[in-house]
Amino acid sequence: MSPKQIINKYLHEQHVMQLATARNNQPWCASVYYIYDDTGNLYWASIPSRRHSQEITDNERIAVAIAVKSDTDQKVAGIQIEGMAEIMDSPQEIRLIAKKYASRFHRTDQWVEDISSGKTEHCLYVLHPNKYILFDEYTFPADPIHEFSSV
């Protein structure tokens, strides 16, 4: 498999990412469940009053880390992503992503309706990546770092 194929495989296999934001030169990291689309965008649900959500409002540049695997021999595989994040505001796009999110995380049709119509305090956010870095000592032990602008 190519490094891009490995990234897509890992994105599909995992479901939690660590989301890094910053405000006033003070970093913050939060773990969130995510889904992704065919173009490589990542989506998650969060409450706008959460610290990471507020910091995205102030500074849309974020980073993500997804730990894939590690072992006692100190080998590591993971993905790091940089990009621009925003709260989603298109009702049609929200409904489409909410259905995919609900399917992956066993949410009800009512959850899809509530988040799509703004009846819950949760909102959907999207990360538009501009850089993916695969660090994979299992698949590529001699050259574990692979960087891309898209997957």
C-alpha positions as semicolon CSV with decimal commas, in nm:
position;residue;x (nm);y (nm);z (nm)
1;M;0,000;0,000;0,000
2;S;0,112;0,354;-0,068
3;P;0,145;0,608;0,215
4;K;-0,176;0,784;0,099
5;Q;-0,362;0,452;0,102
6;I;-0,228;0,385;0,452
7;I;-0,355;0,726;0,569
8;N;-0,703;0,651;0,433
9;K;-0,697;0,305;0,592
10;Y;-0,599;0,449;0,930
11;L;-0,856;0,730;0,907
12;H;-1,121;0,465;0,845
13;E;-1,006;0,236;1,127
14;Q;-0,977;0,499;1,399
15;H;-1,255;0,710;1,548
16;V;-1,096;0,951;1,799
17;M;-0,860;1,237;1,723
18;Q;-0,676;1,483;1,945
19;L;-0,766;1,833;1,836
20;A;-0,509;2,106;1,913
21;T;-0,610;2,472;1,926
22;A;-0,450;2,784;2,068
23;R;-0,542;3,126;2,198
24;N;-0,305;3,399;2,314
25;N;-0,009;3,167;2,265
26;Q;-0,167;2,913;2,503
27;P;-0,217;2,565;2,348
28;W;-0,508;2,333;2,422
29;C;-0,581;1,973;2,323
30;A;-0,914;1,789;2,328
31;S;-1,016;1,440;2,219
32;V;-1,318;1,418;1,987
33;Y;-1,488;1,151;1,777
34;Y;-1,458;1,216;1,404
35;I;-1,568;1,107;1,061
36;Y;-1,407;1,199;0,731
37;D;-1,513;1,233;0,370
38;D;-1,366;1,131;0,036
39;T;-1,180;1,462;0,002
40;G;-1,006;1,419;0,338
41;N;-1,208;1,669;0,544
42;L;-1,268;1,565;0,905
43;Y;-1,589;1,636;1,096
44;W;-1,683;1,628;1,463
45;A;-1,967;1,735;1,690
46;S;-1,903;1,972;1,976
47;I;-2,064;2,237;2,188
48;P;-1,971;2,596;2,095
49;S;-1,902;2,685;2,460
50;R;-1,624;2,423;2,488
51;R;-1,275;2,568;2,504
52;H;-1,159;2,414;2,175
53;S;-1,472;2,540;1,997
54;Q;-1,424;2,892;2,131
55;E;-1,061;2,888;2,026
56;I;-1,157;2,781;1,673
57;T;-1,382;3,088;1,659
58;D;-1,079;3,304;1,745
59;N;-0,819;3,111;1,544
60;E;-0,929;2,869;1,273
61;R;-0,581;2,720;1,232
62;I;-0,569;2,388;1,416
63;A;-0,378;2,062;1,426
64;V;-0,495;1,706;1,479
65;A;-0,316;1,392;1,591
66;I;-0,454;1,042;1,548
67;A;-0,265;0,768;1,729
68;V;-0,291;0,448;1,531
69;K;-0,072;0,199;1,714
70;S;0,234;0,158;1,930
71;D;0,408;-0,127;2,105
72;T;0,660;-0,198;2,377
73;D;0,940;-0,197;2,118
74;Q;0,865;0,176;2,089
75;K;0,741;0,163;1,732
76;V;0,470;0,417;1,653
77;A;0,219;0,481;1,377
78;G;0,002;0,789;1,362
79;I;-0,126;1,075;1,154
80;Q;-0,081;1,446;1,212
81;I;-0,294;1,697;1,022
82;E;-0,283;2,075;0,990
83;G;-0,559;2,288;0,848
84;M;-0,841;2,534;0,887
85;A;-1,148;2,454;1,095
86;E;-1,492;2,609;1,100
87;I;-1,838;2,551;1,236
88;M;-2,071;2,419;0,969
89;D;-2,367;2,641;0,882
90;S;-2,530;2,494;0,570
91;P;-2,840;2,295;0,678
92;Q;-2,807;2,060;0,379
93;E;-2,440;1,987;0,450
94;I;-2,506;1,950;0,824
95;R;-2,781;1,694;0,758
96;L;-2,557;1,494;0,520
97;I;-2,264;1,484;0,765
98;A;-2,494;1,423;1,065
99;K;-2,633;1,113;0,894
100;K;-2,283;0,977;0,834
101;Y;-2,178;1,063;1,191
102;A;-2,492;0,899;1,330
103;S;-2,430;0,585;1,127
104;R;-2,073;0,550;1,248
105;F;-2,145;0,626;1,614
106;H;-2,490;0,467;1,650
107;R;-2,681;0,792;1,695
108;T;-3,056;0,800;1,636
109;D;-3,251;0,963;1,355
110;Q;-3,376;1,205;1,620
111;W;-3,015;1,310;1,690
112;V;-2,968;1,379;1,318
113;E;-3,288;1,585;1,313
114;D;-3,195;1,777;1,630
115;I;-2,843;1,870;1,521
116;S;-2,962;1,951;1,168
117;S;-3,234;2,184;1,292
118;G;-3,034;2,344;1,576
119;K;-3,244;2,183;1,851
120;T;-2,936;2,066;2,040
121;E;-2,645;2,260;2,179
122;H;-2,407;2,051;1,968
123;C;-2,286;2,180;1,633
124;L;-2,084;2,015;1,359
125;Y;-1,734;2,136;1,280
126;V;-1,515;2,064;0,979
127;L;-1,139;2,059;0,936
128;H;-1,016;2,140;0,585
129;P;-0,664;1,992;0,591
130;N;-0,373;2,150;0,410
131;K;-0,112;1,903;0,536
132;Y;-0,115;1,535;0,633
133;I;0,186;1,369;0,789
134;L;0,200;0,993;0,821
135;F;0,451;0,867;1,076
136;D;0,455;0,488;1,045
137;E;0,748;0,284;1,176
138;Y;0,557;-0,042;1,117
139;T;0,494;-0,008;0,745
140;F;0,793;0,210;0,656
141;P;1,064;0,135;0,916
142;A;1,349;0,284;0,710
143;D;1,160;0,603;0,617
144;P;0,858;0,648;0,847
145;I;0,766;1,011;0,766
146;H;0,548;1,088;0,462
147;E;0,397;1,433;0,405
148;F;0,111;1,526;0,169
149;S;-0,111;1,824;0,095
150;S;-0,408;1,595;0,016
151;V;-0,511;1,231;0,044
